[in-house]
Structure formats: structure tokens, C-alpha cells
Amino acid sequence: MTKTVTTPWDPAEHLQSDEDMAAYLEAALEEGDPALVSAALGDIARAKGMTQDQALPAPAAAETPCATRLMRSSTPNSASMA
């Protein structure tokens, strides 16, 4: 029996332009599989040379509009704060 030889393939190596990345992400979104979309976003990030160390820091919870509304709605006299 003949043994099949495979080689690793990294999609990030083939995403050269913003148009390539947009088309790749669009194809993943069309599939409707969240795991595939997540993998595609990871591939795009690697293609752009991003790592977790280079990611932008998330804003503190108190700085986000949703957190501010939540804090206002859970405090006494919240009607006067809105």
C-alpha cells in the first residue's frame, strides 16, 4: 500500500492583502460556524504579524458604555442619574 505524504499548510502565509483577508473572513462567516470564524480571525491576526502580546488592551469595565449603564441602573436613585 502506498503511503500518502502530506505537508503542513498555513492559511496565514497566503493572506497577502487586506482584500485576501476580507474574502477569507467573508467565506468563514458564510459557513455560519463560530469555530471557523474564530480560526479565520486567528489566521488573519497571524498574517498581520499580531500576537497576544501585541493585542490592544481591553478597556476597563467601568469605561465601557454598557458597564456605565449597568452601574447606573443598579444604584439607588438611578432615575436621577440617567
Secondary structure, DSSP 8 states (H G I E B T S, - for coil): ----------GGGG--SHHHHHHHHHHHHHHT-HHHHHHHHHHHHHHTT--GGGS-----GGGSHHHHHHHHHTSTTHHHH-
